[in-house]
Amino acid sequence: MAAAGADDTRALYQAQCASCHGEARLGGIGPALLPGNLSRLKPEAAEAVIRDGRPASQMPAFGEQLDDGQIASLAGWIYREPEVEPGWAKEEILASQVVRHPAGSLPDVPRFEADPLNLFIVVETGDHHASLLDGDTFERIHRFETRYALHGGPKYTPDGRHVFFGSRDGWITKYDLYNLEVVAEVRAGINMRNIAVSGDGRYVMAANTLPHSLVLFDAHNLDLMKVYPVVGESGESSRVSAVYAAPPRGSFIAALKDLEEVWEIPWPLPTEPVVATGHMATPLEQQRGHDTPSFQVRRLPVPDYLDDFFFDLEYEHVIGASRGGQGGMVVNLDSGEKVADLPLEGMPHLGSGITWEHEGRRVMALPHLAKAAVSIIDMSDWSLIKTLETDGPGFFMRSHANSPYAWVDVFFGPHRDRVHVIDKASLEIIETLTPEPGKTAAHVEFDRDGEKLLLSLWEDDGAVIVYDGDTLEEEKRIPMSKPSGKYNVWNKTRYEEGTSH
């Protein structure tokens, strides 16, 4: 973009866009407009949004005010890296916090009749809403607007009352499912990967790629507790790939993009003070394998950069995929030692891995983002048992402890309208379903008991399809706007076998 053109576009942005999206494109009423926040939106789609607006949002249409050249220049402008990298520090985080209903101020009884532990949240990315479904009747209890571009999956408190959403542009929203109300919001960063909630529901941690930080909050009102700049011992800064809760360890585990390290940050036990200074290791901390005080970082050096994580059920081992996508490694979280390499080519999607018992041993299975295959690993010796050929690279894989089947989509490629059903006993694909020819089928989630499951038609005019988990028969379709993920309270809070963590 020529200098004069850049000046004109800068002025055009300030006149037409800054009031909603911020003078520095950091967001306001509207989302942040920076390259890292727009990775899901192609430039030509951005032009269409500027020209035609976005349905069910506050984004107006500018097609009658701006010509094609101005629209194209604005679309190009928002994909430019800023001249000065923006920051988001403690002061900005504190200023962003809004508490609409302080903890304890809303009734403790649900406004609906349904099992609170068998609810589903369905994220509808087509028009940035979420639906709350009764997991027994599959009736929609409520539908509500969310922040733009939710990312990383919602997380629940153990009782299922509260759910936390994280958006790509850094907003954390705490929502009361009993009262169907947003209770608090805070912006943790400019570009956020995901959030994690501690096993006791008392703390929330956010993982950012801009700025390079982890941010800790008290879950009650999303009060800021601590900002962790992600910096190596030699001073180099790193983006955060993701953060996970490890309830058996009582800690958060963070994957880093630009440091050959894994970080573990323990939260206090119920009998511990929130601020731990100079304390001796408690018996449980010794069982965890370290004596790091609460909220202090424990660094685990690893032999490679790890972009994607999976854990065994005990959270004793982390299985990580390296940046090149040509393999994986297994690291013992107590000793910090690498115990195995995994022969996993084709960008294994460990974040969607699942496990089950097979012939007296625990196995893990996972799809690949760049290979039409599902790999099955023996977790006792980390050997590759079997590779199943699929109709295309997959994104999501799911099962349930009470189900004989595992489901995997083929999200990438020409056959994305298919989904495979794998028999967990024979380790064979026994059925391939095509719910709607030509429409993407993806992301299965089971109900609390593993009897029914939901599958998405991942389209703007899509639906959630209810299947019988044993007969594989379709029972119901619920129209939705590009339903991406579906999250069952029981499975996500009890870390049910077969669901992602």
NUNU-375232 format. One record per residue (C-alpha): residue in one letter; y, x negated, z. Coordinates in nm, 3 decimals. Layout:
N
+-----+---------+---------+---------+
! res !       y !       x !       z !
+-----+---------+---------+---------+
!   A !       Y !       X !       Z !
...
+-----+---------+---------+---------+
END
This chain:
501
+-----+---------+---------+---------+
! res !       y !       x !       z !
+-----+---------+---------+---------+
!   M !   0.000 !   0.000 !   0.000 !
!   A !   0.330 !  -0.153 !  -0.111 !
!   A !   0.591 !  -0.217 !   0.159 !
!   A !   0.823 !   0.058 !   0.038 !
!   G !   0.530 !   0.296 !   0.009 !
!   A !   0.416 !   0.205 !   0.357 !
!   D !   0.761 !   0.276 !   0.496 !
!   D !   0.769 !   0.612 !   0.320 !
!   T !   0.423 !   0.703 !   0.451 !
!   R !   0.513 !   0.591 !   0.802 !
!   A !   0.817 !   0.819 !   0.791 !
!   L !   0.609 !   1.102 !   0.645 !
!   Y !   0.354 !   1.064 !   0.926 !
!   Q !   0.627 !   1.067 !   1.192 !
!   A !   0.781 !   1.379 !   1.042 !
!   Q !   0.466 !   1.582 !   0.983 !
!   C !   0.192 !   1.450 !   1.214 !
!   A !   0.329 !   1.260 !   1.515 !
!   S !   0.415 !   1.568 !   1.721 !
!   C !   0.042 !   1.654 !   1.750 !
!   H !  -0.136 !   1.322 !   1.690 !
!   G !   0.110 !   1.086 !   1.863 !
!   E !   0.359 !   0.837 !   1.725 !
!   A !   0.101 !   0.555 !   1.746 !
!   R !  -0.185 !   0.781 !   1.622 !
!   L !  -0.340 !   0.779 !   1.970 !
!   G !  -0.372 !   1.156 !   1.984 !
!   G !  -0.203 !   1.438 !   2.174 !
!   I !  -0.261 !   1.803 !   2.102 !
!   G !  -0.465 !   1.678 !   1.808 !
!   P !  -0.722 !   1.397 !   1.807 !
!   A !  -0.652 !   1.027 !   1.764 !
!   L !  -0.617 !   0.920 !   1.400 !
!   L !  -0.750 !   0.565 !   1.399 !
!   P !  -1.033 !   0.421 !   1.186 !
!   G !  -1.273 !   0.399 !   1.482 !
!   N !  -1.213 !   0.764 !   1.570 !
!   L !  -1.258 !   0.888 !   1.213 !
!   S !  -1.596 !   0.736 !   1.130 !
!   R !  -1.749 !   1.082 !   1.081 !
!   L !  -1.474 !   1.192 !   0.840 !
!   K !  -1.469 !   1.052 !   0.486 !
!   P !  -1.127 !   0.983 !   0.332 !
!   E !  -1.168 !   1.258 !   0.071 !
!   A !  -1.257 !   1.501 !   0.349 !
!   A !  -0.944 !   1.389 !   0.537 !
!   E !  -0.735 !   1.477 !   0.232 !
!   A !  -0.893 !   1.823 !   0.226 !
!   V !  -0.812 !   1.876 !   0.596 !
!   I !  -0.448 !   1.774 !   0.542 !
!   R !  -0.419 !   1.999 !   0.238 !
!   D !  -0.615 !   2.302 !   0.361 !
!   G !  -0.604 !   2.275 !   0.741 !
!   R !  -0.905 !   2.311 !   0.969 !
!   P !  -1.045 !   2.655 !   1.055 !
!   A !  -1.062 !   2.756 !   1.422 !
!   S !  -0.820 !   2.480 !   1.523 !
!   Q !  -0.447 !   2.414 !   1.554 !
!   M !  -0.451 !   2.196 !   1.240 !
!   P !  -0.226 !   2.370 !   0.981 !
!   A !  -0.247 !   2.342 !   0.603 !
!   F !   0.015 !   2.118 !   0.437 !
!   G !  -0.082 !   2.194 !   0.077 !
!   E !   0.238 !   2.391 !   0.010 !
!   Q !   0.466 !   2.134 !   0.177 !
!   L !   0.322 !   1.807 !   0.043 !
!   D !   0.220 !   1.703 !  -0.306 !
!   D !  -0.111 !   1.534 !  -0.390 !
!   G !   0.040 !   1.186 !  -0.373 !
!   Q !   0.183 !   1.242 !  -0.026 !
!   I !  -0.146 !   1.386 !   0.098 !
!   A !  -0.337 !   1.087 !  -0.040 !
!   S !  -0.094 !   0.841 !   0.117 !
!   L !  -0.121 !   1.012 !   0.457 !
!   A !  -0.500 !   1.006 !   0.435 !
!   G !  -0.489 !   0.636 !   0.353 !
!   W !  -0.247 !   0.571 !   0.638 !
!   I !  -0.470 !   0.708 !   0.912 !
!   Y !  -0.756 !   0.480 !   0.804 !
!   R !  -0.538 !   0.167 !   0.837 !
!   E !  -0.585 !  -0.050 !   1.142 !
!   P !  -0.270 !  -0.042 !   1.360 !
!   E !  -0.042 !  -0.344 !   1.336 !
!   V !  -0.074 !  -0.395 !   1.713 !
!   E !  -0.401 !  -0.306 !   1.883 !
!   P !  -0.323 !  -0.019 !   2.119 !
!   G !  -0.416 !  -0.034 !   2.485 !
!   W !  -0.527 !   0.226 !   2.735 !
!   A !  -0.505 !   0.097 !   3.090 !
!   K !  -0.504 !   0.239 !   3.441 !
!   E !  -0.157 !   0.390 !   3.407 !
!   E !  -0.243 !   0.583 !   3.089 !
!   I !  -0.572 !   0.705 !   3.236 !
!   L !  -0.403 !   0.833 !   3.552 !
!   A !  -0.128 !   1.004 !   3.352 !
!   S !  -0.382 !   1.185 !   3.132 !
!   Q !  -0.574 !   1.355 !   3.415 !
!   V !  -0.547 !   1.733 !   3.438 !
!   V !  -0.723 !   1.925 !   3.718 !
!   R !  -0.727 !   2.297 !   3.647 !
!   H !  -0.962 !   2.405 !   3.925 !
!   P !  -1.006 !   2.153 !   4.208 !
!   A !  -1.360 !   2.099 !   4.334 !
!   G !  -1.465 !   2.386 !   4.561 !
!   S !  -1.205 !   2.632 !   4.436 !
!   L !  -1.433 !   2.843 !   4.211 !
!   P !  -1.714 !   3.081 !   4.317 !
!   D !  -2.059 !   2.931 !   4.368 !
!   V !  -2.244 !   3.220 !   4.200 !
!   P !  -2.303 !   3.227 !   3.820 !
!   R !  -2.123 !   3.495 !   3.623 !
!   F !  -2.444 !   3.569 !   3.432 !
!   E !  -2.810 !   3.637 !   3.500 !
!   A !  -3.016 !   3.343 !   3.373 !
!   D !  -3.210 !   3.048 !   3.512 !
!   P !  -2.937 !   2.786 !   3.568 !
!   L !  -3.191 !   2.509 !   3.510 !
!   N !  -3.312 !   2.651 !   3.178 !
!   L !  -2.978 !   2.679 !   3.004 !
!   F !  -2.900 !   2.506 !   2.676 !
!   I !  -2.568 !   2.367 !   2.561 !
!   V !  -2.549 !   2.358 !   2.180 !
!   V !  -2.274 !   2.139 !   2.037 !
!   E !  -2.132 !   2.291 !   1.716 !
!   T !  -1.952 !   2.011 !   1.533 !
!   G !  -1.853 !   2.230 !   1.237 !
!   D !  -1.565 !   2.392 !   1.422 !
!   H !  -1.569 !   2.195 !   1.750 !
!   H !  -1.718 !   2.453 !   1.981 !
!   A !  -2.014 !   2.468 !   2.218 !
!   S !  -2.250 !   2.757 !   2.285 !
!   L !  -2.428 !   2.827 !   2.612 !
!   L !  -2.775 !   2.979 !   2.558 !
!   D !  -3.016 !   3.145 !   2.801 !
!   G !  -3.333 !   2.935 !   2.768 !
!   D !  -3.559 !   3.234 !   2.837 !
!   T !  -3.411 !   3.496 !   2.605 !
!   F !  -3.215 !   3.264 !   2.372 !
!   E !  -2.919 !   3.498 !   2.391 !
!   R !  -2.577 !   3.342 !   2.368 !
!   I !  -2.404 !   3.366 !   2.706 !
!   H !  -2.072 !   3.214 !   2.601 !
!   R !  -1.902 !   3.013 !   2.325 !
!   F !  -1.601 !   2.793 !   2.392 !
!   E !  -1.378 !   2.539 !   2.221 !
!   T !  -1.437 !   2.167 !   2.283 !
!   R !  -1.247 !   1.849 !   2.216 !
!   Y !  -1.262 !   1.707 !   1.865 !
!   A !  -1.576 !   1.507 !   1.772 !
!   L !  -1.792 !   1.517 !   2.084 !
!   H !  -2.015 !   1.212 !   2.095 !
!   G !  -2.310 !   1.088 !   2.298 !
!   G !  -2.439 !   1.420 !   2.429 !
!   P !  -2.321 !   1.626 !   2.729 !
!   K !  -2.443 !   1.528 !   3.077 !
!   Y !  -2.521 !   1.762 !   3.368 !
!   T !  -2.500 !   1.750 !   3.746 !
!   P !  -2.849 !   1.781 !   3.904 !
!   D !  -2.797 !   2.146 !   4.001 !
!   G !  -2.700 !   2.233 !   3.644 !
!   R !  -2.370 !   2.384 !   3.747 !
!   H !  -2.138 !   2.133 !   3.582 !
!   V !  -2.157 !   1.967 !   3.242 !
!   F !  -1.949 !   1.671 !   3.124 !
!   F !  -1.851 !   1.623 !   2.760 !
!   G !  -1.724 !   1.300 !   2.603 !
!   S !  -1.522 !   1.293 !   2.281 !
!   R !  -1.493 !   1.011 !   2.034 !
!   D !  -1.124 !   0.974 !   2.114 !
!   G !  -1.188 !   0.916 !   2.481 !
!   W !  -1.159 !   1.253 !   2.655 !
!   I !  -1.398 !   1.350 !   2.934 !
!   T !  -1.413 !   1.723 !   3.004 !
!   K !  -1.579 !   1.868 !   3.314 !
!   Y !  -1.693 !   2.225 !   3.257 !
!   D !  -1.819 !   2.472 !   3.521 !
!   L !  -2.113 !   2.660 !   3.367 !
!   Y !  -2.128 !   2.910 !   3.655 !
!   N !  -1.767 !   3.021 !   3.598 !
!   L !  -1.735 !   2.932 !   3.227 !
!   E !  -1.419 !   2.733 !   3.291 !
!   V !  -1.287 !   2.385 !   3.220 !
!   V !  -1.219 !   2.239 !   3.564 !
!   A !  -1.082 !   1.891 !   3.484 !
!   E !  -1.012 !   1.648 !   3.201 !
!   V !  -0.916 !   1.285 !   3.174 !
!   R !  -0.883 !   1.038 !   2.889 !
!   A !  -1.087 !   0.723 !   2.955 !
!   G !  -1.001 !   0.532 !   2.639 !
!   I !  -0.890 !   0.549 !   2.278 !
!   N !  -1.234 !   0.521 !   2.118 !
!   M !  -1.527 !   0.609 !   2.341 !
!   R !  -1.898 !   0.573 !   2.274 !
!   N !  -2.045 !   0.794 !   2.544 !
!   I !  -2.052 !   0.888 !   2.912 !
!   A !  -2.318 !   0.877 !   3.184 !
!   V !  -2.345 !   1.073 !   3.509 !
!   S !  -2.509 !   0.920 !   3.817 !
!   G !  -2.840 !   1.066 !   3.928 !
!   D !  -2.676 !   1.231 !   4.230 !
!   G !  -2.397 !   1.381 !   4.018 !
!   R !  -2.119 !   1.205 !   4.211 !
!   Y !  -1.994 !   0.955 !   3.953 !
!   V !  -1.914 !   0.944 !   3.582 !
!   M !  -1.888 !   0.626 !   3.375 !
!   A !  -1.737 !   0.598 !   3.026 !
!   A !  -1.817 !   0.333 !   2.765 !
!   N !  -1.532 !   0.236 !   2.532 !
!   T !  -1.504 !   0.039 !   2.212 !
!   L !  -1.122 !   0.057 !   2.230 !
!   P !  -1.012 !  -0.082 !   2.464 !
!   H !  -1.311 !  -0.299 !   2.555 !
!   S !  -1.388 !  -0.139 !   2.889 !
!   L !  -1.612 !   0.061 !   3.116 !
!   V !  -1.433 !   0.319 !   3.330 !
!   L !  -1.566 !   0.474 !   3.653 !
!   F !  -1.462 !   0.817 !   3.784 !
!   D !  -1.537 !   1.032 !   4.085 !
!   A !  -1.712 !   1.334 !   3.934 !
!   H !  -1.549 !   1.598 !   4.155 !
!   N !  -1.205 !   1.603 !   3.992 !
!   L !  -1.246 !   1.309 !   3.751 !
!   D !  -1.033 !   1.086 !   3.973 !
!   L !  -1.015 !   0.729 !   3.844 !
!   M !  -1.205 !   0.480 !   4.060 !
!   K !  -1.223 !   0.157 !   3.861 !
!   V !  -1.161 !   0.004 !   3.519 !
!   Y !  -1.397 !  -0.277 !   3.414 !
!   P !  -1.262 !  -0.500 !   3.134 !
!   V !  -1.573 !  -0.607 !   2.941 !
!   V !  -1.527 !  -0.981 !   2.925 !
!   G !  -1.785 !  -1.258 !   2.914 !
!   E !  -1.786 !  -1.550 !   3.153 !
!   S !  -1.621 !  -1.764 !   2.884 !
!   G !  -1.342 !  -1.510 !   2.836 !
!   E !  -1.464 !  -1.340 !   2.518 !
!   S !  -1.411 !  -0.964 !   2.501 !
!   S !  -1.671 !  -0.709 !   2.392 !
!   R !  -1.699 !  -0.352 !   2.277 !
!   V !  -1.947 !  -0.136 !   2.468 !
!   S !  -2.234 !   0.015 !   2.270 !
!   A !  -2.327 !   0.274 !   2.534 !
!   V !  -2.376 !   0.334 !   2.904 !
!   Y !  -2.680 !   0.501 !   3.062 !
!   A !  -2.772 !   0.629 !   3.407 !
!   A !  -3.090 !   0.481 !   3.557 !
!   P !  -3.166 !   0.714 !   3.852 !
!   P !  -3.476 !   0.528 !   3.984 !
!   R !  -3.259 !   0.218 !   4.014 !
!   G !  -2.949 !   0.400 !   4.136 !
!   S !  -2.736 !   0.231 !   3.873 !
!   F !  -2.559 !   0.248 !   3.540 !
!   I !  -2.687 !   0.025 !   3.257 !
!   A !  -2.445 !  -0.079 !   2.980 !
!   A !  -2.526 !  -0.219 !   2.636 !
!   L !  -2.265 !  -0.454 !   2.489 !
!   K !  -2.192 !  -0.508 !   2.120 !
!   D !  -2.033 !  -0.852 !   2.128 !
!   L !  -2.188 !  -1.025 !   2.429 !
!   E !  -2.549 !  -1.133 !   2.471 !
!   E !  -2.560 !  -0.954 !   2.805 !
!   V !  -2.671 !  -0.629 !   2.966 !
!   W !  -2.462 !  -0.505 !   3.258 !
!   E !  -2.601 !  -0.314 !   3.557 !
!   I !  -2.360 !  -0.139 !   3.795 !
!   P !  -2.520 !   0.027 !   4.101 !
!   W !  -2.371 !   0.336 !   4.260 !
!   P !  -2.382 !   0.374 !   4.639 !
!   L !  -2.676 !   0.540 !   4.806 !
!   P !  -2.596 !   0.862 !   4.996 !
!   T !  -2.590 !   0.667 !   5.325 !
!   E !  -2.371 !   0.385 !   5.190 !
!   P !  -1.991 !   0.371 !   5.204 !
!   V !  -1.823 !   0.413 !   4.866 !
!   V !  -1.656 !   0.074 !   4.900 !
!   A !  -1.906 !  -0.201 !   4.979 !
!   T !  -1.771 !  -0.536 !   5.094 !
!   G !  -1.978 !  -0.822 !   5.221 !
!   H !  -2.279 !  -0.605 !   5.287 !
!   M !  -2.642 !  -0.710 !   5.310 !
!   A !  -2.897 !  -0.565 !   5.072 !
!   T !  -3.049 !  -0.236 !   5.184 !
!   P !  -3.427 !  -0.185 !   5.147 !
!   L !  -3.373 !   0.028 !   4.837 !
!   E !  -3.146 !  -0.232 !   4.684 !
!   Q !  -3.412 !  -0.493 !   4.746 !
!   Q !  -3.658 !  -0.261 !   4.573 !
!   R !  -3.415 !  -0.238 !   4.282 !
!   G !  -3.460 !  -0.609 !   4.243 !
!   H !  -3.106 !  -0.719 !   4.323 !
!   D !  -2.851 !  -0.719 !   4.601 !
!   T !  -2.539 !  -0.642 !   4.401 !
!   P !  -2.295 !  -0.437 !   4.611 !
!   S !  -2.212 !  -0.088 !   4.493 !
!   F !  -1.998 !  -0.070 !   4.178 !
!   Q !  -2.016 !  -0.446 !   4.123 !
!   V !  -2.137 !  -0.582 !   3.790 !
!   R !  -2.471 !  -0.757 !   3.767 !
!   R !  -2.493 !  -0.955 !   3.441 !
!   L !  -2.827 !  -0.999 !   3.267 !
!   P !  -2.820 !  -1.259 !   2.987 !
!   V !  -3.036 !  -1.157 !   2.688 !
!   P !  -3.139 !  -1.357 !   2.381 !
!   D !  -2.953 !  -1.137 !   2.129 !
!   Y !  -2.686 !  -0.873 !   2.092 !
!   L !  -2.837 !  -0.532 !   2.172 !
!   D !  -2.697 !  -0.223 !   2.005 !
!   D !  -2.950 !   0.044 !   2.099 !
!   F !  -3.153 !   0.100 !   2.417 !
!   F !  -3.465 !   0.272 !   2.543 !
!   F !  -3.613 !   0.265 !   2.896 !
!   D !  -3.960 !   0.307 !   3.035 !
!   L !  -4.004 !   0.597 !   3.278 !
!   E !  -3.960 !   0.376 !   3.586 !
!   Y !  -3.651 !   0.205 !   3.443 !
!   E !  -3.822 !  -0.125 !   3.508 !
!   H !  -3.782 !  -0.236 !   3.148 !
!   V !  -3.514 !  -0.194 !   2.886 !
!   I !  -3.622 !  -0.200 !   2.523 !
!   G !  -3.335 !  -0.306 !   2.300 !
!   A !  -3.279 !  -0.324 !   1.925 !
!   S !  -3.087 !  -0.622 !   1.794 !
!   R !  -2.781 !  -0.597 !   1.574 !
!   G !  -2.962 !  -0.688 !   1.253 !
!   G !  -3.206 !  -0.403 !   1.298 !
!   Q !  -3.504 !  -0.625 !   1.224 !
!   G !  -3.682 !  -0.600 !   1.554 !
!   G !  -3.657 !  -0.534 !   1.923 !
!   M !  -3.716 !  -0.695 !   2.258 !
!   V !  -3.831 !  -0.589 !   2.604 !
!   V !  -3.637 !  -0.715 !   2.907 !
!   N !  -3.746 !  -0.678 !   3.269 !
!   L !  -3.443 !  -0.539 !   3.453 !
!   D !  -3.543 !  -0.691 !   3.787 !
!   S !  -3.602 !  -1.049 !   3.673 !
!   G !  -3.374 !  -1.038 !   3.370 !
!   E !  -3.650 !  -1.206 !   3.166 !
!   K !  -3.753 !  -1.113 !   2.815 !
!   V !  -4.119 !  -1.015 !   2.832 !
!   A !  -4.194 !  -0.922 !   2.470 !
!   D !  -4.068 !  -0.904 !   2.113 !
!   L !  -4.133 !  -0.590 !   1.913 !
!   P !  -4.213 !  -0.592 !   1.538 !
!   L !  -3.978 !  -0.308 !   1.446 !
!   E !  -3.808 !  -0.346 !   1.109 !
!   G !  -3.586 !  -0.089 !   0.943 !
!   M !  -3.329 !  -0.031 !   1.218 !
!   P !  -3.539 !   0.134 !   1.491 !
!   H !  -3.354 !   0.419 !   1.659 !
!   L !  -3.453 !   0.345 !   2.016 !
!   G !  -3.206 !   0.596 !   2.155 !
!   S !  -3.433 !   0.870 !   2.020 !
!   G !  -3.757 !   0.717 !   2.144 !
!   I !  -4.004 !   0.921 !   2.348 !
!   T !  -4.319 !   0.844 !   2.549 !
!   W !  -4.647 !   1.015 !   2.634 !
!   E !  -4.992 !   0.940 !   2.774 !
!   H !  -5.251 !   0.858 !   2.507 !
!   E !  -5.609 !   0.770 !   2.593 !
!   G !  -5.517 !   0.650 !   2.940 !
!   R !  -5.217 !   0.442 !   2.839 !
!   R !  -4.850 !   0.518 !   2.791 !
!   V !  -4.715 !   0.487 !   2.440 !
!   M !  -4.364 !   0.506 !   2.300 !
!   A !  -4.274 !   0.637 !   1.956 !
!   L !  -3.951 !   0.612 !   1.763 !
!   P !  -3.807 !   0.681 !   1.416 !
!   H !  -3.620 !   0.430 !   1.199 !
!   L !  -3.274 !   0.472 !   1.050 !
!   A !  -3.352 !   0.263 !   0.740 !
!   K !  -3.727 !   0.307 !   0.698 !
!   A !  -3.944 !   0.613 !   0.631 !
!   A !  -4.167 !   0.560 !   0.932 !
!   V !  -4.241 !   0.635 !   1.296 !
!   S !  -4.361 !   0.339 !   1.502 !
!   I !  -4.597 !   0.388 !   1.798 !
!   I !  -4.608 !   0.113 !   2.064 !
!   D !  -4.855 !   0.053 !   2.348 !
!   M !  -4.630 !   0.005 !   2.653 !
!   S !  -4.898 !  -0.179 !   2.852 !
!   D !  -4.888 !  -0.485 !   2.624 !
!   W !  -4.604 !  -0.388 !   2.386 !
!   S !  -4.828 !  -0.404 !   2.080 !
!   L !  -4.780 !  -0.191 !   1.769 !
!   I !  -5.057 !   0.069 !   1.763 !
!   K !  -4.967 !   0.257 !   1.449 !
!   T !  -4.700 !   0.316 !   1.187 !
!   L !  -4.680 !   0.670 !   1.048 !
!   E !  -4.531 !   0.710 !   0.701 !
!   T !  -4.273 !   0.989 !   0.686 !
!   D !  -4.079 !   1.162 !   0.410 !
!   G !  -3.766 !   0.966 !   0.492 !
!   P !  -3.579 !   0.772 !   0.759 !
!   G !  -3.536 !   0.976 !   1.077 !
!   F !  -3.270 !   1.017 !   1.342 !
!   F !  -3.414 !   1.233 !   1.622 !
!   M !  -3.757 !   1.259 !   1.784 !
!   R !  -3.855 !   1.496 !   2.064 !
!   S !  -4.149 !   1.629 !   2.264 !
!   H !  -4.226 !   1.767 !   2.612 !
!   A !  -4.483 !   1.683 !   2.878 !
!   N !  -4.642 !   2.027 !   2.827 !
!   S !  -4.649 !   2.010 !   2.447 !
!   P !  -4.931 !   1.861 !   2.237 !
!   Y !  -4.682 !   1.779 !   1.963 !
!   A !  -4.394 !   1.546 !   1.888 !
!   W !  -4.132 !   1.647 !   1.631 !
!   V !  -3.934 !   1.408 !   1.411 !
!   D !  -3.679 !   1.480 !   1.141 !
!   V !  -3.619 !   1.287 !   0.818 !
!   F !  -3.242 !   1.308 !   0.849 !
!   F !  -3.159 !   1.044 !   0.588 !
!   G !  -3.263 !   1.077 !   0.227 !
!   P !  -3.350 !   1.346 !  -0.024 !
!   H !  -3.599 !   1.529 !   0.199 !
!   R !  -3.368 !   1.596 !   0.492 !
!   D !  -3.465 !   1.962 !   0.486 !
!   R !  -3.809 !   1.872 !   0.627 !
!   V !  -3.935 !   1.804 !   0.976 !
!   H !  -4.271 !   1.654 !   1.073 !
!   V !  -4.495 !   1.766 !   1.360 !
!   I !  -4.713 !   1.488 !   1.507 !
!   D !  -5.029 !   1.552 !   1.710 !
!   K !  -4.993 !   1.333 !   2.019 !
!   A !  -5.372 !   1.303 !   2.058 !
!   S !  -5.467 !   1.201 !   1.704 !
!   L !  -5.136 !   1.023 !   1.628 !
!   E !  -5.126 !   1.201 !   1.292 !
!   I !  -4.873 !   1.424 !   1.118 !
!   I !  -5.041 !   1.765 !   1.120 !
!   E !  -4.761 !   1.980 !   0.979 !
!   T !  -4.444 !   1.941 !   0.772 !
!   L !  -4.200 !   2.231 !   0.795 !
!   T !  -3.912 !   2.317 !   0.561 !
!   P !  -3.707 !   2.575 !   0.752 !
!   E !  -3.448 !   2.623 !   0.474 !
!   P !  -3.484 !   2.439 !   0.140 !
!   G !  -3.185 !   2.218 !   0.070 !
!   K !  -3.042 !   2.238 !   0.421 !
!   T !  -3.066 !   1.957 !   0.676 !
!   A !  -3.319 !   2.019 !   0.955 !
!   A !  -3.269 !   1.801 !   1.264 !
!   H !  -3.275 !   1.755 !   1.640 !
!   V !  -3.542 !   1.939 !   1.836 !
!   E !  -3.508 !   2.026 !   2.205 !
!   F !  -3.767 !   2.208 !   2.415 !
!   D !  -3.707 !   2.463 !   2.686 !
!   R !  -3.776 !   2.388 !   3.051 !
!   D !  -4.151 !   2.462 !   3.031 !
!   G !  -4.218 !   2.318 !   2.687 !
!   E !  -4.318 !   2.659 !   2.549 !
!   K !  -4.034 !   2.714 !   2.301 !
!   L !  -3.813 !   2.474 !   2.111 !
!   L !  -3.488 !   2.477 !   1.918 !
!   L !  -3.427 !   2.312 !   1.580 !
!   S !  -3.092 !   2.281 !   1.403 !
!   L !  -2.998 !   2.370 !   1.051 !
!   W !  -2.729 !   2.102 !   1.044 !
!   E !  -2.482 !   2.280 !   0.813 !
!   D !  -2.141 !   2.443 !   0.847 !
!   D !  -2.313 !   2.776 !   0.787 !
!   G !  -2.615 !   2.664 !   0.986 !
!   A !  -2.824 !   2.804 !   1.266 !
!   V !  -3.039 !   2.719 !   1.563 !
!   I !  -3.400 !   2.818 !   1.498 !
!   V !  -3.632 !   2.913 !   1.785 !
!   Y !  -3.997 !   2.809 !   1.740 !
!   D !  -4.310 !   2.874 !   1.941 !
!   G !  -4.416 !   2.532 !   2.068 !
!   D !  -4.789 !   2.595 !   2.019 !
!   T !  -4.818 !   2.808 !   1.704 !
!   L !  -4.516 !   2.644 !   1.533 !
!   E !  -4.407 !   2.991 !   1.422 !
!   E !  -4.038 !   3.070 !   1.379 !
!   E !  -3.921 !   3.342 !   1.618 !
!   K !  -3.545 !   3.370 !   1.586 !
!   R !  -3.233 !   3.232 !   1.417 !
!   I !  -2.894 !   3.209 !   1.585 !
!   P !  -2.608 !   3.147 !   1.336 !
!   M !  -2.393 !   2.846 !   1.431 !
!   S !  -2.142 !   2.607 !   1.276 !
!   K !  -2.320 !   2.276 !   1.217 !
!   P !  -2.517 !   2.272 !   1.545 !
!   S !  -2.578 !   1.903 !   1.605 !
!   G !  -2.735 !   1.855 !   1.948 !
!   K !  -2.901 !   2.095 !   2.191 !
!   Y !  -2.937 !   1.996 !   2.554 !
!   N !  -3.158 !   2.171 !   2.810 !
!   V !  -3.047 !   2.141 !   3.174 !
!   W !  -3.395 !   2.087 !   3.318 !
!   N !  -3.502 !   1.829 !   3.063 !
!   K !  -3.180 !   1.631 !   3.092 !
!   T !  -3.152 !   1.633 !   3.470 !
!   R !  -3.522 !   1.577 !   3.545 !
!   Y !  -3.550 !   1.317 !   3.266 !
!   E !  -3.841 !   1.516 !   3.128 !
!   E !  -4.096 !   1.322 !   2.929 !
!   G !  -4.024 !   1.365 !   2.560 !
!   T !  -3.646 !   1.405 !   2.572 !
!   S !  -3.384 !   1.138 !   2.516 !
!   H !  -3.208 !   0.999 !   2.821 !
+-----+---------+---------+---------+
END
